[in-house]
C-alpha cells in the first residue's frame, strides 16, 4: 500500500497552490487545434511545458511528424528502468477547443486560470491539461520519494484530439514497437459525477451526417406558391422524423446496436446519471424504451440533431425557402456496423419518399471497449478502492468519444481511463472548469495506482503479462523524430 507520507505529499501539492500554479502556466498557451494559428501555441506548449516535464521524469523525449498533413506532431517520452519490468503507456492531448474568448461569464479570460471557490476556470483546465497534469505530477512524486518507478514508462501526447485525432491511428501502427506496453492508463473525459471516483473502459463512436434538401436557388411567395411547391424545410422535418422520432427513439433498425451484453448490463445496474447539483434531470419518456438512463447513455445508440436550419429564423418572410439543412450525429456502442451508414440512411429516406434528401458523412470515429473481465480491470478497481475507501464506479464506456480504439484495436492493449473531471465541467463551452476537490483526490488516486504498479504485493499481484509483450524497442523503419532530447 502507498505510504501515508506519499499521500500527504500528493495532497500538499494541491493544498499548497503548486498544482494551481502549474495548471495556470499550462492554460496560458492557447493550443486551439481548430484554428490556423493554433499550431504555434501547440509547438510552444510541447517545447516549453511537456518536454521539460517528461525530461524531469527521466524520459528520453522525441517529437514526431504527423503522417496526416492536417494534424500536428506527436510527443513521446520513454523511461526504461529494466526490460523485465512491466511497461505503462500513458496518453494525453495538448490541444484544446476554441477558447470562445469574450463569451465567458464575469469577463473571464479563457487563457487565465481563475479560481472561484472550488471551480478553477480556464480553457483546457478539465480537457485535458488538468488531467494530464495529475498524471505527470503523480509520476514525479513517486520518483522524488523512491528514486525509481518500479516499471517502464512511455508517455504519448497528441496535438489534435479535439479535431478527431488525425494521424494517430497511422502513427500508432507505424510505431507499434515503441508504444508496446502491458497496459494503458490515461485520464480524459468525466467521472460519473463529481463525488464518485470512476474507471471507464471505452468510448462510444460517432458519425456526423449532413442532410441537405437543396430544391431551388430562389424563395417563392408562400401565398402564390404554397401547396404546389415542395417546401424543403417541411421535407427535412419529415425526413428527420423518419430517422429519429419526436421522443428520441431511433427508427432505423440497421443502426440499432445488438442487445446489451449481460456483463455490461450488470455493470450499469445501480448507476445513477445526472447526479451533480445543477445537472438537468433526464427527461421521462425520452430515448429507447425499456432501458434505464445509464443503459441509454452508456449502452445504446442515439441519433441527435445537432443543428437545423432554413431561411432566416429571426427575420422570416412570407416565402417558401429553397433549401434546408441539418447536421445529425449517431453515437454508437461497439457491435454496431456503421461502414455503410450513408447508404443505409439514404436508402431508408428514399424508401419513405425522401429521395431528394442528400446524405453526406462529415466525420466519424470508432467505438471500442476493453472487456469487463480483463484482469487489469479488476486489479485497477481494487487498487483504487483500497486507497479511497469508496466504491469506484466502473463504466463499460463513456457516452462521448475518445481515440480508445487506437490503443485496443491497433496496439492490442487493455486500456483504462481514470478521469479527473465531471459531467458539469462545461468542457468545449465557455466557463470550462476543473474542480479543486477532484484534482486533490485525483492526485492521490493516480499516485496510489502508479505506486501499486511498481510495488505489487503477494496478496495483490499484477495481472500476468501478455505473451506478446517484449521490451521496448524502436522499429528501424519507423518515421524519424523531428527532434530528440535526452
ZAMARGU-4260 file (C-alpha; in steps of 0.2 Angstrom, whole numbers, plus 5000, padded with zeros to 4 digits):
<rodrens>
0) 5000/5000/5000 | 5005/5018/4997 | 5013/5026/5012 | 5004/5040/5022 | 5019/5051/5018
5) 5016/5050/5000 | 4998/5053/5001 | 5001/5068/5011 | 5014/5074/4998 | 5001/5072/4985
10) 4988/5082/4995 | 5000/5095/4999 | 5004/5098/4981 | 4986/5104/4978 | 4983/5112/4995
15) 4999/5122/4994 | 4994/5130/4977 | 5008/5122/4967 | 4995/5112/4957 | 4985/5128/4953
20) 5001/5137/4948 | 5007/5123/4937 | 4990/5122/4928 | 4990/5141/4926 | 5006/5140/4916
25) 4998/5127/4905 | 4982/5135/4902 | 4991/5151/4897 | 4995/5143/4880 | 4980/5145/4868
30) 4983/5127/4860 | 4967/5128/4849 | 4969/5114/4836 | 4954/5120/4826 | 4962/5137/4822
35) 4975/5140/4809 | 4987/5149/4821 | 4985/5136/4835 | 5000/5126/4829 | 5011/5139/4835
40) 5005/5138/4853 | 5004/5119/4852 | 5023/5119/4847 | 5027/5131/4861 | 5017/5120/4874
45) 5026/5105/4869 | 5044/5113/4869 | 5041/5123/4885 | 5029/5113/4896 | 5028/5095/4891
50) 5046/5091/4886 | 5053/5098/4902 | 5040/5088/4912 | 5045/5072/4903 | 5063/5075/4905
55) 5060/5078/4923 | 5054/5060/4924 | 5070/5054/4917 | 5062/5051/4900 | 5071/5052/4883
60) 5059/5063/4873 | 5056/5063/4854 | 5044/5073/4843 | 5037/5065/4828 | 5029/5072/4812
65) 5011/5068/4809 | 5008/5056/4794 | 4992/5066/4791 | 4996/5083/4785 | 4980/5090/4793
70) 4987/5085/4811 | 5000/5091/4822 | 5015/5082/4829 | 5016/5068/4842 | 5027/5069/4858
75) 5034/5053/4865 | 5043/5051/4882 | 5051/5035/4886 | 5059/5029/4903 | 5066/5011/4903
80) 5071/5005/4920 | 5073/4987/4916 | 5067/4976/4902 | 5059/4963/4914 | 5048/4976/4922
85) 5030/4980/4916 | 5028/4994/4905 | 5015/5008/4907 | 5008/5018/4892 | 5001/5035/4897
90) 4992/5047/4885 | 4986/5065/4885 | 4982/5078/4872 | 4990/5095/4871 | 4976/5104/4861
95) 4960/5112/4866 | 4944/5118/4858 | 4941/5136/4853 | 4943/5147/4868 | 4927/5156/4865
100) 4935/5172/4871 | 4923/5186/4876 | 4909/5173/4880 | 4914/5168/4897 | 4905/5174/4912
105) 4911/5189/4923 | 4923/5194/4909 | 4934/5179/4912 | 4949/5176/4900 | 4949/5158/4894
110) 4968/5158/4895 | 4970/5164/4913 | 4966/5151/4926 | 4954/5159/4938 | 4948/5152/4955
115) 4930/5154/4961 | 4929/5143/4976 | 4931/5125/4971 | 4930/5130/4952 | 4945/5133/4943
120) 4940/5141/4926 | 4951/5141/4910 | 4951/5133/4893 | 4959/5116/4895 | 4958/5116/4914
125) 4947/5100/4913 | 4950/5094/4895 | 4964/5089/4895 | 4978/5099/4903 | 4972/5097/4921
130) 4970/5079/4918 | 4987/5075/4911 | 4995/5087/4924 | 4988/5075/4938 | 4997/5060/4930
135) 5013/5069/4927 | 5013/5076/4945 | 5009/5058/4952 | 5024/5051/4942 | 5035/5065/4948
140) 5030/5062/4966 | 5034/5044/4965 | 5051/5047/4958 | 5055/5060/4971 | 5050/5049/4985
145) 5058/5032/4979 | 5071/5037/4966 | 5063/5025/4954 | 5045/5020/4947 | 5047/5001/4948
150) 5040/5000/4930 | 5045/5006/4912 | 5035/5022/4906 | 5030/5028/4889 | 5020/5044/4888
155) 5012/5048/4872 | 5005/5066/4868 | 4995/5070/4853 | 4990/5088/4847 | 4974/5085/4838
160) 4962/5075/4848 | 4949/5089/4848 | 4948/5088/4829 | 4947/5070/4828 | 4965/5064/4831
165) 4971/5065/4813 | 4985/5053/4810 | 4985/5045/4827 | 4980/5028/4821 | 4993/5028/4807
170) 5006/5034/4820 | 5002/5020/4832 | 5003/5007/4819 | 5020/5013/4812 | 5027/5015/4830
175) 5019/4999/4837 | 5035/4993/4845 | 5040/5009/4853 | 5022/5010/4861 | 5022/4992/4866
180) 5016/4991/4884 | 5007/4980/4896 | 4993/4992/4900 | 4987/5010/4895 | 4981/5020/4909
185) 4976/5038/4905 | 4964/5052/4910 | 4951/5061/4900 | 4933/5063/4900 | 4921/5064/4915
190) 4918/5054/4931 | 4901/5048/4933 | 4898/5063/4945 | 4909/5075/4955 | 4909/5064/4971
195) 4912/5047/4963 | 4929/5040/4958 | 4927/5032/4941 | 4935/5020/4930 | 4929/5018/4912
200) 4934/5006/4899 | 4930/5013/4882 | 4920/5026/4872 | 4905/5026/4861 | 4909/5030/4842
205) 4901/5044/4832 | 4896/5048/4815 | 4891/5065/4809 | 4879/5067/4795 | 4874/5081/4784
210) 4856/5081/4777 | 4854/5093/4763 | 4837/5097/4754 | 4843/5109/4740 | 4827/5111/4729
215) 4829/5128/4721 | 4840/5144/4722 | 4826/5156/4725 | 4812/5158/4738 | 4794/5159/4732
220) 4780/5169/4740 | 4770/5157/4751 | 4753/5164/4746 | 4756/5162/4727 | 4765/5145/4728
225) 4761/5137/4745 | 4753/5120/4742 | 4761/5117/4725 | 4780/5119/4728 | 4788/5107/4739
230) 4795/5115/4755 | 4812/5109/4759 | 4811/5113/4777 | 4795/5103/4779 | 4803/5089/4769
235) 4818/5089/4780 | 4807/5089/4796 | 4798/5074/4789 | 4815/5065/4784 | 4822/5068/4801
240) 4806/5061/4810 | 4808/5045/4799 | 4826/5043/4806 | 4823/5048/4825 | 4805/5051/4831
245) 4800/5066/4842 | 4804/5056/4858 | 4822/5052/4853 | 4819/5034/4848 | 4830/5028/4833
250) 4819/5022/4819 | 4832/5014/4808 | 4834/4995/4813 | 4851/4994/4804 | 4858/5007/4815
255) 4852/4999/4832 | 4865/4990/4842 | 4865/4972/4847 | 4856/4968/4864 | 4866/4975/4879
260) 4878/4961/4884 | 4874/4954/4902 | 4891/4960/4909 | 4888/4977/4903 | 4870/4977/4909
265) 4877/4971/4926 | 4890/4984/4927 | 4877/4998/4924 | 4864/4991/4937 | 4863/5004/4950
270) 4872/5018/4941 | 4864/5034/4943 | 4867/5048/4930 | 4865/5066/4932 | 4870/5066/4950
275) 4878/5083/4951 | 4870/5098/4959 | 4863/5109/4944 | 4863/5094/4932 | 4847/5094/4921
280) 4835/5080/4926 | 4834/5066/4912 | 4818/5068/4903 | 4805/5054/4906 | 4799/5045/4890
285) 4814/5051/4880 | 4825/5039/4871 | 4824/5020/4869 | 4810/5012/4879 | 4813/4999/4892
290) 4831/5004/4897 | 4837/5013/4912 | 4845/5031/4910 | 4863/5023/4912 | 4859/5010/4899
295) 4853/5023/4886 | 4868/5034/4889 | 4882/5021/4890 | 4875/5005/4882 | 4864/5010/4867
300) 4864/5021/4851 | 4857/5038/4850 | 4854/5049/4835 | 4854/5068/4839 | 4850/5083/4829
305) 4865/5095/4832 | 4859/5109/4821 | 4844/5113/4810 | 4840/5127/4799 | 4831/5135/4784
310) 4830/5153/4778 | 4832/5167/4792 | 4823/5161/4808 | 4825/5178/4817 | 4818/5188/4802
315) 4806/5177/4792 | 4797/5182/4777 | 4782/5175/4768 | 4791/5164/4757 | 4794/5146/4754
320) 4813/5143/4756 | 4823/5135/4743 | 4835/5125/4754 | 4835/5117/4772 | 4850/5108/4780
325) 4853/5098/4796 | 4868/5090/4805 | 4864/5074/4814 | 4876/5063/4825 | 4874/5045/4828
330) 4883/5040/4845 | 4885/5021/4844 | 4892/5007/4855 | 4903/4993/4850 | 4895/4979/4839
335) 4886/4992/4828 | 4891/4991/4810 | 4892/5009/4803 | 4903/5005/4787 | 4888/5008/4776
340) 4879/5022/4786 | 4877/5034/4772 | 4869/5021/4761 | 4858/5015/4775 | 4852/5032/4779
345) 4849/5037/4760 | 4840/5020/4756 | 4829/5022/4772 | 4824/5040/4767 | 4821/5035/4748
350) 4810/5021/4754 | 4800/5033/4764 | 4798/5046/4750 | 4813/5057/4753 | 4825/5053/4739
355) 4828/5072/4737 | 4837/5072/4754 | 4856/5072/4750 | 4866/5062/4764 | 4884/5066/4767
360) 4896/5059/4781 | 4905/5073/4788 | 4916/5064/4801 | 4917/5048/4811 | 4926/5040/4825
365) 4926/5022/4831 | 4918/5014/4846 | 4928/5002/4857 | 4929/4994/4874 | 4941/4985/4885
370) 4932/4969/4891 | 4925/4970/4908 | 4933/4953/4913 | 4951/4959/4908 | 4962/4956/4923
375) 4968/4973/4923 | 4951/4980/4926 | 4949/4971/4942 | 4966/4974/4948 | 4964/4993/4945
380) 4947/4995/4953 | 4953/4985/4968 | 4969/4996/4970 | 4958/5012/4969 | 4946/5006/4981
385) 4959/5002/4994 | 4966/5019/4994 | 4950/5029/4994 | 4939/5018/5004 | 4925/5022/4992
390) 4916/5011/4979 | 4923/5015/4962 | 4911/5017/4948 | 4915/5005/4934 | 4908/5011/4917
395) 4909/5000/4901 | 4912/5016/4891 | 4908/5034/4892 | 4894/5041/4882 | 4906/5053/4872
400) 4921/5048/4862 | 4940/5046/4863 | 4953/5038/4852 | 4951/5022/4863 | 4951/5011/4848
405) 4969/5016/4843 | 4975/5008/4859 | 4964/4992/4860 | 4962/4988/4841 | 4979/4994/4835
410) 4991/4992/4849 | 4981/4977/4857 | 4982/4985/4875 | 4970/4984/4889 | 4965/5002/4890
415) 4959/5010/4906 | 4953/5028/4909 | 4954/5036/4926 | 4945/5053/4924 | 4948/5069/4934
420) 4933/5079/4929 | 4914/5078/4930 | 4900/5080/4918 | 4896/5098/4923 | 4913/5104/4919
425) 4907/5114/4903 | 4921/5107/4893 | 4920/5113/4875 | 4910/5128/4881 | 4913/5145/4889
430) 4917/5143/4908 | 4926/5126/4907 | 4932/5122/4924 | 4941/5109/4935 | 4935/5106/4952
435) 4949/5108/4965 | 4942/5094/4976 | 4943/5082/4961 | 4961/5087/4957 | 4966/5084/4975
440) 4958/5067/4976 | 4964/5063/4958 | 4982/5066/4963 | 4980/5053/4977 | 4972/5041/4966
445) 4985/5042/4952 | 4999/5041/4964 | 4992/5026/4973 | 4989/5017/4957 | 5006/5020/4949
450) 5014/5015/4966 | 5004/4999/4966 | 5010/4996/4948 | 5028/4997/4953 | 5026/4988/4970
455) 5015/4973/4968 | 5012/4963/4984 | 5009/4944/4986 | 4990/4947/4990 | 4988/4960/4976
460) 4999/4954/4962 | 5000/4962/4945 | 4990/4953/4931 | 5000/4941/4921 | 5010/4949/4907
465) 5004/4946/4889 | 5013/4933/4879 | 5016/4946/4866 | 5025/4958/4877 | 5043/4962/4873
470) 5055/4975/4879 | 5053/4992/4872 | 5062/4995/4855 | 5061/5007/4841 | 5057/5000/4824
475) 5071/5003/4811 | 5058/5008/4798 | 5048/5020/4810 | 5047/5038/4805 | 5062/5048/4812
480) 5058/5060/4825 | 5059/5079/4822 | 5070/5081/4837 | 5076/5071/4851 | 5080/5077/4868
485) 5089/5067/4881
</rodrens>
